[in-house]
Amino acid sequence: MVFRHLLGFSGVDLRRITFSWVSAAEGAKWADIVNSTSETIKKLGPYDSYHAVAGLKEKEAEYVGN
Amino acid sequence: MLEIKQKARELLESGKAQVVIGYGKGPNNTTRAIFVRKPEDADKLVLDDTCVQNLALYIYKHEVRHFGKEAVVATLPVLRSLLQLASENQVKDNEIIAIAITPDNKVVELDSFAAIEEHVRLFNTGLTEDEKDLLKKINAMGLEERWAFWNKEFSKCIKCYACRQSCPMCYCPRCAAEVNQPQWIPVAAHQHGNIEWHIMRAMHLAGRCINCGDCARACPVDIPLNLLTYNLIEELNNEFKYTAGLSASQTYVLSTWKLEDKETFIR
């Protein structure tokens, strides 16, 4: 709860993050959660604002040569 | 201020303390931490509005412990840090003498956690209205705007780790940021790593930060780091009615389960 809130406060899109508690005996619940989460994310499309930042990392890796 | 000097001299002369950690004059009208070990040096101590650094940072450093029994000139954040450190088993009861000021400007000597707890209760320990307003401002931003705001702030970060070094709660001998097998947090000051570092640092202070503000003051590029910790303080207060640094015996909020805890985030 606290971490989720911190991410939201830092401007991360919370619709893309799911926290859940699934027991090893709850296979169906697990499938449900994964399906619904990936469906929501597919609907939202690529996370461009994050990729823009993550891309900087790749650029820097090129720059330092590794 | 005179009474602080007298109290420090008294403690050093009587041998009740071997070192007094306090504020002294620094260059350019600033104040800095000083470590007084001789009674005649007690005159160097000052206490005014510029004395904002959290001196609790020094109490558990082995270089300072080496001097012997410690006394510390304690403002409210120092006292709360002491209690928080005590609840994390970093300081023992009766190990440190706090020289504190009551709300009516009297100097008192607090030598046990019970005495410090009682003293802290005399003060307001919640966020101030100004601090809450700053939080509201960020929370009122839209998602994209908030992301852009923090990206702009974090892009200034040069990964000097002054926020970590200035924080009394960051006492791990080896920080996760410096572990390189595996490398959890990228070392270079690129944007991706900066975001990770700052979110991780804030999260490690959840339920532990006592809001002294030293991280933001230490930051050489003025990132408003205390906004992140205000947010956590507010959130823990709302969700768990929890405030750090009020008692030496309170358990860590994120590792304790209580019947009345809300579990609304789990589905």
Chai-1 contact restraints between the chains, C-beta under 6 A:
chainA,res_idxA,chainB,res_idxB,connection_type,confidence,min_distance_angstrom,max_distance_angstrom,comment,restraint_id
A,M1,B,F265,contact,1.0,0.0,6.0,A-B,restraint_1
A,V2,B,A206,contact,1.0,0.0,6.0,A-B,restraint_2
A,V2,B,E235,contact,1.0,0.0,6.0,A-B,restraint_3
A,F3,B,M203,contact,1.0,0.0,6.0,A-B,restraint_4
A,H5,B,E235,contact,1.0,0.0,6.0,A-B,restraint_5
A,L6,B,A202,contact,1.0,0.0,6.0,A-B,restraint_6
A,L6,B,M203,contact,1.0,0.0,6.0,A-B,restraint_7
A,F9,B,N231,contact,1.0,0.0,6.0,A-B,restraint_8
A,S10,B,W150,contact,1.0,0.0,6.0,A-B,restraint_9
A,S10,B,I199,contact,1.0,0.0,6.0,A-B,restraint_10
A,G11,B,R146,contact,1.0,0.0,6.0,A-B,restraint_11
A,G11,B,W147,contact,1.0,0.0,6.0,A-B,restraint_12
A,G11,B,W150,contact,1.0,0.0,6.0,A-B,restraint_13
A,D13,B,L143,contact,1.0,0.0,6.0,A-B,restraint_14
A,F19,B,F265,contact,1.0,0.0,6.0,A-B,restraint_15
A,S20,B,R267,contact,1.0,0.0,6.0,A-B,restraint_16
A,W21,B,I266,contact,1.0,0.0,6.0,A-B,restraint_17
A,S49,B,W147,contact,1.0,0.0,6.0,A-B,restraint_18
A,V53,B,Q191,contact,1.0,0.0,6.0,A-B,restraint_19
A,V53,B,H192,contact,1.0,0.0,6.0,A-B,restraint_20
A,A54,B,H192,contact,1.0,0.0,6.0,A-B,restraint_21
A,L56,B,H190,contact,1.0,0.0,6.0,A-B,restraint_22
A,L56,B,Q191,contact,1.0,0.0,6.0,A-B,restraint_23
A,K57,B,H190,contact,1.0,0.0,6.0,A-B,restraint_24
A,K57,B,H192,contact,1.0,0.0,6.0,A-B,restraint_25
A,E60,B,H190,contact,1.0,0.0,6.0,A-B,restraint_26
